[in-house]
Amino acid sequence: MQKSVFGLIFQIERYILALPVVHPDLVTIERLGLTYEGRQVWVVKLGKPRSDGIKKPAIWLDAGIHAREWISSATVTFMLNELVTKYTSDPIIRRLVDQVDFYVVPMVNPDGFEFTHQKERLFRKTRRVNPFNACIGVDANRNYDFQWQTERAELRPCEITFGGDFPYSEPENRALFEKVLDLKGDLKSFITFHSHSQLWMLPYGYTFDLTPDDAVVRDLAVNATNALRALYGTVFRVGTSAEILYTSSGTSRDFAKGRTQIKYVYTVELRDTGEFGFLLPAEQILPSGLETFEGVKVIALRIIEEFARN
């Protein structure tokens, strides 16, 4: 993948399909399901299998649930490429890939993403046709079943935060839901990438109440953002969504924490803080990818320290 332009959906898919061919010892791919318009949602599993067959702790990374947030998919694809191409040359990356399994979904909402390239750059939702309504789409990040429609999720299809007629109305969400549940127990971290605002958010969004392990989850987020900031000076605020952004419900973040009890769950809102917003120029793909990877490495190293078996 090029690091200076935003890829089109067919280019992202072509890259995903090539990974297990070029790196068969590290990568497998899986079709999670079809979107409303019939596109594939892919997950890439990256990790060196253990010779003794013991399961490794796993980390989930996804991006592109909101169509207009191009930098999220570009950043996650960049990090995926760093992990596979620098396995033999970078000892830290080698340790991560040897001791952790990464499950990476570079594009959760390919229908919406394609629409932002062809028709409407700032479109946010899926491309579902809503019955008896001219407004298209559902906010896929308000469509999960945990606390669905309790906070800041609209029942009106024309609103950008329309959460659907029922949880998992969107096939993209059903596909991810089933895979995450299948990995329950293995996943120790779940990080979903968005833009923009430079926030590293922990659960929950639906309430101001803190989780019982908030202190340790928050402390790791602070460490991750400190590592991120050390590269270019980019400042990310840390807190729950309710604290530092707004309340929201039916999100993948709250689902991952509340329904599956994954320990280290985060929503990361990438660059910038408003100068370009969703229209972040392509020349920021590389610095965004590099700095974000510094933060993700901190998370992954903690997962190894806490959960990996020798």
Buried (B, 14 or more C-beta within 10 A) or exposed (E): BEBEEBBEBEBBBEBBEEBBEEBEEBBBBEEBBBBBBEBBBBBBBBBBEBEEEEEBBBBBBBBBBBBBBBBBBBBBBBBBBBBBEBBEEBEEBBBBBBBBBBBBBBBBBBBBBBBBBEEEEEBBBBBBEBEEEEEBBBBBBBBBBBBBBBBBBBEEBEBBBBBBEEBBBBBBBBBBBEBBEEBEEBBBBBBBBBBBBBBBBBBBBBBEEBBEBBEBBBEBBEBBBBBBBEBEEBEBBBBBBBBBBEBBBBBBBBBBBBBBEBBBBBBBBBBBBEEBBBEBEBEBBBBBBBBBBBBBBBBBBBBBEEBBEE
